[in-house]
Each structure stands twice: as C-alpha cells, then as structure tokens.
C-alpha cells in the first residue's frame, strides 16, 4: 500500500468523489468540507491534510483534516487495518498531530488505534454521532414566530450563541474564533434565526455537496428550550433548502442526546449511518 498526498482539495475530490458519492448523505461531511475548501479557502487559516491510501485495486482509505479539528476518515474497501497503519506512519512523518479521529464504519477505530500505537498515545471512544437525511419536512410551520436570515445587526447575538453551542458540544472554544465565524457566516447568508418577538433559536446551512446540503449549528438558549423553537427553526430551514432545489438535507446528532434525535426524526430526518469519534491522551 502507498499514500497519495494532495495539496489541492479539488484534486483530492477528483480522486475520491466517485467513492464518496456512492453514499453522498453518509459522506456529506468529507464531501462538503472539501467543496468548502475549494470555494472558500479563506475560512481555513492552516493548510489542510488531504491523503489517500491505495493498493493495487485502487482507493482503500481517505483522510482529511483542517487543523485544529479532528482527522475525518473514510474506509472504502480492502484491508483497513493495514491502510490505517500506513496512514498513521505518514501522518507522523509529516508532523501532523490529529486531536481525534471521526468517521463512519470501521475506519475511525482502525485509524485511531494505529495512530495511538505510532504516536505513543491512548485512544478512547469520545462520542457516537448519527447522520440523518431529510427529503420531506413532516411538521407544519409553527404559527408562533417565523424564520429569517441573520443580518449584521445580529452578529453579537450569533457570536454568543455560536460560543455557547461549541462550549456545550466540544467543551471548549475561543470567543474571537466564534466572532470571526459569526461575521463570516452572517455575511454569507448562512445563518437563520427563528424569531418570536425576538430571536429565540438558530440554525445554519452548511457544507453543500452535489445534491444535498447540511444543517448545523442548531442552538436555542437554555432558558428558551422546550417550547418547540428548535423544531420550528430546523424544520422551516430544511423546507426552505428543499424548495431552493436541494434534493436532500443532512445533519449530525449526538446519540447521547435522545431529545435532539427525537426532534429531528419528528421533522422528517431519517437515519443513514453512525459515525464514531475517538480522542487521544498521552501515554
């Protein structure tokens, strides 16, 4: 086996697109991330890691990382354990240091174990996420309030909610990063707010692929939860995206949060596959 190294997200996509689009919804994160790297490279301050492991029959494993985020992996076919070892050695040789590994199927466990062995780390399962796909919104529009795009007047609010979302999900973030992300995404027209006399919930359209688009950054302040605002916000944004011509919407939900999973299934999102995230600690 050998590793192919790519300095261009477009060249990486050209190499992997056919395999990834064999299940576009399941692989929407890697596809959408690479499409965003092509369309908006300014959103990423560090050079990405883009690698493919191949054998005599072609693609075995694909990996993408945009530091400081996790390494995203996709296992296509063949001996994933051997491919994971080959990838881990090249990551170490190139001084890449993934904080974690995230992906569907058996690939993330194989890559995490190989990296832990090569780098002298301990790996452990950090979370299990479910990928959902929606092609029809099932819930009616909530009469109490309405959806609108965020404007530059909302940047401070979106910054605070972006910060709150990342603290809840990842346990850490930086206020300056939240501010820059809020400014960029509001200016791009990606952030939407559910308003009931005032803004009460938020969601973002994100990572478009060839046929679908993701919904992410779903956040309602703790004091406003339990009133149906998140359901209304995600449902109406999903409806808007389907009406705009996207064939389907996707999103990730943490399996440790049954409330969110129930909300998304009520809206019309259906499970596609599960992803696993592994984290590392020093030996």
C-alpha positions, 0 to 999 in steps of 0.5 A: 500500500502507498499514500497519495498526498494532495495539496489541492482539495479539488484534486483530492475530490477528483480522486475520491468523489466517485467513492464518496458519492456512492453514499453522498448523505453518509459522506456529506461531511468529507464531501462538503468540507472539501467543496468548502475548501475549494470555494472558500479557502479563506475560512481555513487559516492552516493548510489542510491534510488531504491523503489517500491510501491505495493498493493495487485495486485502487482507493482503500482509505481517505483522510482529511483534516483542517487543523485544529479539528479532528482527522475525518476518515473514510474506509472504502474497501480492502484491508483497513487495518493495514491502510490505517497503519500506513496512514498513521506512519505518514501522518507522523512523518509529516508532523501532523498531530490529529486531536481525534479521529471521526468517521463512519464504519470501521475506519475511525477505530482502525485509524485511531488505534494505529495512530495511538500505537505510532504516536505513543498515545491512548485512544478512547471512544469520545462520542457516537454521532448519527447522520440523518437525511431529510427529503420531506419536512413532516411538521407544519410551520409553527404559527408562533414566530417565523424564520429569517436570515441573520443580518449584521445587526445580529452578529453579537447575538450569533457570536454568543450563541455560536460560543455557547453551542461549541462550549456545550458540544466540544467543551471548549472554544475561543470567543474571537474564533466564534466572532470571526465565524459569526461575521463570516457566516452572517455575511454569507447568508448562512445563518437563520434565526427563528424569531418570536418577538425576538430571536429565540433559536438558530440554525445554519446551512452548511457544507453543500455537496452535489445534491444535498446540503447540511444543517448545523449549528442548531442552538436555542438558549437554555432558558428558551428550550422546550417550547418547540423553537428548535423544531420550528427553526430546523424544520422551516430551514430544511423546507426552505433548502428543499424548495431552493432545489436541494434534493436532500438535507443532512445533519449530525446528532449526538446519540447521547442526546435522545431529545435532539434525535427525537426532534429531528426524526419528528421533522422528517430526518431519517437515519443513514449511518453512525459515525464514531469519534475517538480522542487521544491522551498521552501515554 
